[in-house]
Amino acid sequence: MHNIKLIVILFLITFSTAFSQNKKIAYCSNQGTSEFLQVFIMNEDGSDKKQLTNIEENCMRPKFSPDGKQITFYTDKGFVYLIRDVDNPNLDYTFMVWNGMYPTFMPDGSEIMFNSEYEDILSVFVIDTAQFGAQPQLITDGSYSNMQVLSPDASRIAFSSFYDGSKSIMIADLNDESNDYISKISMNNDANLEPDFSPDGKQLVYASFDNNLSGTVRIYKDGVETPLTKGLPSSNVPRFSPDGKEIAFVVINNNDVELYVMDTEGNNRRNLNVRGGNVGTFQWMDNDRIIYDAGTDSRISIGIINLDTGNSEIIAEGGFNLHPSYIK
């Protein structure tokens, strides 16, 4: 009886380990069949790297659909593309969605939210990729709107937009059909960028840049805006951990860009000392790990930092490997 229990336990451990190692990471790399950055996919341990696109454009910022079966991305020529089947990509053809940039999937997996121009002003749109001949629908009201992020319950988006002469953090209520569905959240006169919702949707973090281009991470909760990174060099791109207890962000100090974490009160700040060079983009994988890209002018690598152990492991290197996106 004890032997049977031991076998079952060992099986569950093996199955759990294999399952976690098979979770996928999409990224862009120039280590493919052309000189352009193409979309690749790999396991989270860096194994089984596969090229998914082969177009004569530099691919940027791939994002998974909620079910992990599709990937959307944009290129340096200003087009949004869609890989409809990650497991069976067609290298000879990638579906072009629309003119635009910074696409992400909506929760249903068929709609894509992205930036494009409306009457020559950058705005936020949504398009249904499952509907033949669908036209993009405008979400924001112009005013140079970008850096959009969807709330956890998909009822709101937060974004950065010009309002009364300064770049502000705005909230659009997607369920409100009145003319007042957009409201301002940020309370300072600086340029406010890179918003992110807490996992419960009750808080927002963003970075505010003054006239000297020095950024301060702020948090908004219950109608109160609080600075969190006073005393640090310029700080940007705050992102909540999955449990909402910590915030990761980058600190820009002269020519160095480093990855930090802190709690939601701005305490317990620490430099994660990641390997690879200056940090570019990053994403929480779980409450203990962050995937990132970092490098120099001549190379960029992708690594994973474990916050508990401090161990930083490079999983993609050689040339330029950037914009990792993790399917949870």
C-alpha positions as CSV (number, residue, x, y, z in Angstrom):
1,M,0.0,0.0,0.0
2,H,2.8,2.4,0.9
3,N,4.6,1.5,-2.4
4,I,1.4,2.4,-4.4
5,K,1.1,5.8,-2.6
6,L,4.8,6.5,-3.3
7,I,4.4,5.7,-7.0
8,V,1.3,8.0,-7.2
9,I,3.2,10.8,-5.4
10,L,6.2,10.4,-7.8
11,F,3.9,10.4,-10.8
12,L,2.2,13.6,-9.7
13,I,5.5,15.3,-9.1
14,T,6.8,14.2,-12.5
15,F,3.6,15.2,-14.2
16,S,3.6,18.6,-12.5
17,T,7.2,19.3,-13.4
18,A,6.7,18.3,-17.0
19,F,3.6,20.4,-17.3
20,S,5.3,23.5,-15.9
21,Q,8.3,23.0,-18.2
22,N,6.0,22.8,-21.2
23,K,4.5,26.2,-20.7
24,K,5.4,28.4,-23.7
25,I,7.2,31.7,-24.2
26,A,6.8,33.7,-27.4
27,Y,9.6,36.1,-28.3
28,C,11.3,37.9,-31.2
29,S,14.7,36.9,-32.5
30,N,17.0,37.4,-35.5
31,Q,18.3,33.9,-35.1
32,G,16.1,32.6,-37.9
33,T,16.1,32.2,-41.6
34,S,16.3,35.9,-42.5
35,E,17.9,39.0,-41.3
36,F,14.7,40.3,-39.8
37,L,13.4,39.8,-36.3
38,Q,10.8,37.0,-36.4
39,V,8.4,35.5,-33.9
40,F,9.6,32.4,-32.1
41,I,8.3,30.1,-29.4
42,M,10.1,28.0,-26.8
43,N,9.5,26.1,-23.6
44,E,10.1,28.1,-20.4
45,D,13.4,26.2,-19.8
46,G,14.6,27.6,-23.2
47,S,14.2,24.2,-25.0
48,D,12.5,23.5,-28.3
49,K,12.9,26.9,-30.0
50,K,10.7,27.1,-33.1
51,Q,10.3,29.9,-35.7
52,L,6.7,30.9,-36.4
53,T,7.0,33.7,-39.0
54,N,9.1,34.5,-42.0
55,I,8.2,37.9,-43.2
56,E,10.3,40.8,-44.5
57,E,9.6,43.0,-41.5
58,N,10.9,43.2,-38.0
59,C,8.4,41.5,-35.7
60,M,7.7,43.1,-32.3
61,R,6.0,42.3,-28.9
62,P,4.1,39.0,-29.5
63,K,1.2,38.3,-27.3
64,F,-0.7,35.0,-26.7
65,S,-4.4,34.6,-26.9
66,P,-6.0,33.5,-23.6
67,D,-6.0,29.8,-24.7
68,G,-2.4,30.0,-25.9
69,K,-3.4,28.9,-29.4
70,Q,-2.9,32.2,-31.2
71,I,-0.3,35.0,-31.2
72,T,-0.7,38.6,-32.3
73,F,2.2,41.0,-32.9
74,Y,3.1,44.1,-34.9
75,T,6.0,45.0,-37.1
76,D,8.3,48.0,-37.7
77,K,6.2,48.8,-40.8
78,G,3.2,49.5,-38.7
79,F,1.1,46.4,-39.3
80,V,-0.7,44.1,-36.8
81,Y,-0.5,40.4,-37.6
82,L,-2.1,37.2,-36.3
83,I,-0.7,33.7,-36.1
84,R,-4.0,31.7,-36.0
85,D,-2.4,28.3,-35.0
86,V,0.7,28.4,-32.9
87,D,1.1,24.6,-33.2
88,N,0.9,24.6,-37.0
89,P,2.2,27.9,-38.3
90,N,2.4,28.7,-42.0
91,L,5.8,30.3,-42.6
92,D,4.8,31.3,-46.1
93,Y,1.7,33.3,-44.9
94,T,0.9,35.3,-41.8
95,F,-2.5,37.0,-41.5
96,M,-2.4,40.8,-41.5
97,V,-5.1,42.2,-39.3
98,W,-4.9,46.0,-39.7
99,N,-2.5,49.0,-39.6
100,G,-1.4,49.5,-36.1
101,M,0.8,48.5,-33.2
102,Y,0.8,47.1,-29.6
103,P,-1.9,44.5,-30.1
104,T,-3.3,42.3,-27.3
105,F,-6.2,39.9,-27.2
106,M,-9.5,40.5,-25.5
107,P,-10.7,37.7,-23.2
108,D,-12.8,35.9,-25.9
109,G,-9.6,35.3,-28.0
110,S,-11.2,36.5,-31.2
111,E,-11.0,40.3,-30.7
112,I,-7.7,42.2,-30.7
113,M,-7.2,45.6,-29.1
114,F,-4.5,47.7,-30.6
115,N,-3.3,51.3,-31.4
116,S,-3.9,53.0,-34.7
117,E,-4.7,56.4,-36.0
118,Y,-8.2,58.0,-36.1
119,E,-8.3,61.2,-38.0
120,D,-4.5,61.4,-37.7
121,I,-4.6,61.0,-33.9
122,L,-3.3,57.8,-32.2
123,S,-6.3,56.0,-30.6
124,V,-7.3,52.6,-29.3
125,F,-9.3,50.2,-31.4
126,V,-10.8,46.7,-31.2
127,I,-11.3,44.4,-34.2
128,D,-13.0,41.0,-34.4
129,T,-10.6,38.7,-36.3
130,A,-13.2,35.9,-36.5
131,Q,-15.5,37.9,-38.6
132,F,-14.7,38.2,-42.3
133,G,-14.3,41.8,-43.4
134,A,-14.7,43.2,-39.9
135,Q,-13.8,46.8,-39.4
136,P,-12.0,48.1,-36.3
137,Q,-14.2,49.8,-33.7
138,L,-12.9,53.0,-31.9
139,I,-12.7,52.7,-28.1
140,T,-11.1,56.0,-27.1
141,D,-11.9,59.5,-28.3
142,G,-8.6,60.4,-29.8
143,S,-6.3,62.7,-27.8
144,Y,-3.2,60.5,-28.6
145,S,-4.3,57.5,-26.6
146,N,-1.9,54.6,-26.1
147,M,-0.4,52.2,-23.5
148,Q,-3.8,50.6,-22.9
149,V,-4.4,47.8,-20.5
150,L,-7.5,45.8,-19.8
151,S,-9.0,45.4,-16.3
152,P,-9.1,41.8,-14.9
153,D,-12.8,41.6,-15.4
154,A,-12.5,43.1,-18.9
155,S,-15.0,45.8,-18.1
156,R,-12.6,48.8,-18.3
157,I,-9.4,49.8,-20.0
158,A,-6.8,52.2,-18.5
159,F,-4.7,54.1,-21.0
160,S,-2.5,57.2,-21.3
161,S,-4.0,60.2,-23.2
162,F,-3.7,64.0,-23.5
163,Y,-6.2,65.8,-21.2
164,D,-6.1,69.5,-20.4
165,G,-2.6,69.8,-21.8
166,S,-0.9,67.0,-20.1
167,K,-0.6,63.2,-20.5
168,S,-3.0,61.6,-18.1
169,I,-4.2,58.2,-17.1
170,M,-7.7,57.7,-18.2
171,I,-10.3,54.9,-17.6
172,A,-12.9,53.9,-20.2
173,D,-15.9,51.9,-18.9
174,L,-16.7,49.5,-21.7
175,N,-20.1,48.8,-20.3
176,D,-21.1,52.5,-20.2
177,E,-23.0,53.6,-23.3
178,S,-23.2,57.3,-22.3
179,N,-20.9,60.1,-23.5
180,D,-19.2,60.1,-20.1
181,Y,-17.7,56.6,-20.3
182,I,-14.1,58.0,-20.1
183,S,-12.8,59.6,-16.9
184,K,-9.4,60.9,-15.7
185,I,-7.6,59.1,-12.8
186,S,-4.2,60.6,-12.4
187,M,-4.1,63.8,-10.3
188,N,-0.7,65.4,-11.1
189,N,0.4,67.6,-13.9
190,D,3.3,65.4,-15.1
191,A,3.3,63.1,-18.1
192,N,1.6,59.9,-16.9
193,L,2.4,56.7,-18.7
194,E,2.3,52.8,-18.5
195,P,-0.7,52.1,-16.3
196,D,-1.4,48.6,-14.8
197,F,-4.4,47.2,-12.9
198,S,-4.0,45.3,-9.7
199,P,-5.3,41.7,-9.9
200,D,-8.5,42.7,-8.1
201,G,-9.0,45.7,-10.3
202,K,-9.2,48.1,-7.4
203,Q,-5.8,49.8,-7.8
204,L,-3.7,51.3,-10.6
205,V,0.0,51.9,-10.9
206,Y,1.6,54.2,-13.4
207,A,4.7,56.3,-13.9
208,S,4.7,60.1,-13.9
209,F,7.5,62.0,-15.7
210,D,8.4,65.6,-14.8
211,N,9.9,68.2,-17.1
212,N,13.4,66.7,-16.4
213,L,12.1,63.4,-17.7
214,S,12.5,61.9,-14.3
215,G,9.8,59.2,-13.6
216,T,8.1,58.4,-10.3
217,V,5.9,55.3,-9.8
218,R,2.5,56.2,-8.3
219,I,-0.4,54.1,-7.1
220,Y,-4.1,55.1,-7.3
221,K,-6.5,53.6,-4.7
222,D,-9.9,54.8,-3.4
223,G,-9.5,58.2,-5.1
224,V,-6.0,58.8,-3.6
225,E,-2.8,59.0,-5.6
226,T,0.4,58.2,-3.8
227,P,4.1,58.3,-5.0
228,L,6.0,55.2,-4.3
229,T,9.5,55.6,-5.6
230,K,10.7,59.0,-4.2
231,G,14.4,58.9,-3.6
232,L,15.1,56.6,-6.5
233,P,16.4,57.6,-9.9
234,S,13.9,57.8,-12.7
235,S,11.4,54.9,-12.4
236,N,9.0,53.5,-15.1
237,V,6.8,50.6,-16.3
238,P,5.3,49.4,-12.9
239,R,3.6,46.0,-13.0
240,F,1.7,44.2,-10.3
241,S,2.6,40.7,-9.3
242,P,-0.1,38.1,-9.9
243,D,-1.1,38.1,-6.2
244,G,-1.1,41.9,-6.1
245,K,1.4,42.1,-3.2
246,E,4.4,43.4,-5.1
247,I,5.2,45.8,-8.0
248,A,8.1,45.3,-10.4
249,F,9.5,48.3,-12.3
250,V,12.6,49.6,-14.0
251,V,15.0,52.2,-12.7
252,I,16.8,54.3,-15.2
253,N,20.1,55.7,-13.7
254,N,22.3,57.4,-16.3
255,N,23.0,54.7,-18.9
256,D,21.8,51.8,-16.7
257,V,18.3,50.3,-16.7
258,E,17.8,47.9,-13.8
259,L,14.8,45.8,-12.6
260,Y,13.5,46.4,-9.1
261,V,10.6,45.2,-7.0
262,M,8.8,46.7,-4.0
263,D,5.6,46.2,-2.0
264,T,2.5,48.2,-2.8
265,E,3.4,50.7,0.0
266,G,6.7,51.5,-1.7
267,N,8.7,49.6,0.9
268,N,11.1,46.7,0.7
269,R,12.6,48.0,-2.6
270,R,15.4,45.8,-4.0
271,N,17.4,45.6,-7.2
272,L,17.0,42.2,-8.7
273,N,20.5,42.3,-10.3
274,V,19.4,40.4,-13.4
275,R,22.0,39.0,-15.9
276,G,22.4,40.2,-19.4
277,G,22.7,44.0,-19.3
278,N,20.2,46.8,-19.4
279,V,16.6,45.7,-19.0
280,G,14.2,46.2,-21.9
281,T,10.8,44.5,-21.3
282,F,9.6,42.1,-18.6
283,Q,6.6,40.1,-17.4
284,W,5.6,38.4,-14.2
285,M,5.5,34.6,-14.8
286,D,4.2,33.9,-11.3
287,N,4.7,35.4,-7.8
288,D,8.3,34.2,-7.7
289,R,9.6,34.6,-11.2
290,I,9.9,37.4,-13.8
291,I,10.9,36.9,-17.4
292,Y,12.8,39.8,-19.1
293,D,15.0,40.8,-22.0
294,A,18.3,42.6,-21.3
295,G,21.4,43.5,-23.3
296,T,23.5,46.1,-25.1
297,D,23.6,47.7,-28.5
298,S,25.1,44.5,-30.0
299,R,23.2,41.7,-28.3
300,I,20.0,41.1,-26.3
301,S,19.2,38.0,-24.3
302,I,16.1,36.6,-22.5
303,G,16.4,35.5,-18.9
304,I,14.3,34.5,-15.9
305,I,15.0,35.9,-12.5
306,N,13.8,33.9,-9.4
307,L,12.9,36.4,-6.7
308,D,13.3,33.9,-3.9
309,T,16.8,32.6,-4.8
310,G,18.1,35.6,-6.7
311,N,19.2,33.2,-9.5
312,S,19.0,34.7,-13.0
313,E,19.1,32.2,-15.9
314,I,19.5,33.1,-19.5
315,I,17.3,31.0,-21.8
316,A,17.8,32.7,-25.2
317,E,21.0,34.3,-26.3
318,G,23.1,35.0,-29.4
319,G,22.2,38.0,-31.5
320,F,19.0,39.8,-30.6
321,N,16.3,38.0,-28.5
322,L,13.6,40.2,-27.1
323,H,10.0,40.9,-26.1
324,P,9.3,37.7,-24.2
325,S,5.6,36.9,-23.6
326,Y,4.6,34.1,-21.2
327,I,1.5,32.0,-21.5
328,K,0.3,31.3,-18.0
